[in-house]
Amino acid sequence: MAVAGRTFGIVGALAAFPRRLAAREVERQGGHLRRGVARQTNYVVFGRGLLSRATEAEIEKRFDGESGTHGRVLSENGFLRLLGLARAAETSALARQSLIDQSGISPRHLDLLSLFDAFEHDGEPYSFRDLILARKYAGLMASGAGWSAIARSVHRSGNVASLTALSLHHEGNDTIYARRAEGLSELDGQMLLDVGSPDEEALEDLFALAEAAEEAGDYDEAAAFYQRYLAIDRTDSVAAFNRANCLRAAGQEAEAAHDYARAIKLDPSFVEAWFNLAGLMEERGRTETARRHLTKAIELDGGYADAVFNLAKLEFDAGNLTEARRWWMRYLELDQDSEWARKAERGVQFVNLQLLSRTAG
């Protein structure tokens, strides 16, 4: 199955499917669903709720970052199709480049609008109706509409395919209108699927407030928001991890260690939690515990260069020169070009000299 063994990260609130039900279905199929993105994330799902919480520039920056780092980004509908819970409305055969050539839409705008399900299909092959929509969207953007205004507006119509029969207009604000016989009207209509319960919306709001406070450096406030969130949803390992980071930044190390441990208990494969807890343990002088946690992080992700380097340094500081050299050499297999690689090379050279002098003595 496409889902088994895969980790999905969600950016933004889901509009087409309640997150708790999505998590249940992913787990049923042998995968894992997390809020946010971690090193082991295989797919990044962009929720349409992001359109109401972030600017175009912020969304594009996030899209560029996730597209370059992770294997694949998914729209909400693409996510549902991968889970087998939805399928495309018709057989599609139009290649991405062909749609671009025939519609005049830019490749970037096509990708962003596809990411937020402004077409019948979230990727190629596209359908003939997608081509009609692409032409309409290209015309709207030529008149000054932003792609995010289009993405926000089109879902008010219900099925986006119904827009192929409408004349779409942009009136200089953040809304797209349809011109009907009786005049302009908004693209009103019910969503295809329930947008979720009030509790779900409250959770999304709390998480967004926590992230904003954390980004602003208000770590005490952010930790308080994450705590309120966790009081409602005690199963979210990412919220526990984020709260631990905030508490650590605020100097509350004991409570931070507790929340790192809680994140690991909720998700034993959470590599970053093992790594950060190891760093906290080392700062508190608990070297053996830090060693175990770093070893676990490397066991879970053998390419985690930061964990490898930190374990080498820990062994060096503890006087275990042979082990330090072994881990620094492993680090150099992962990174040959950075300043950290230069430090690892110097570490290997120093250990070699020390061991040679001991032999000569």
Disulfide bonds with the S-S distance in Angstrom:
none
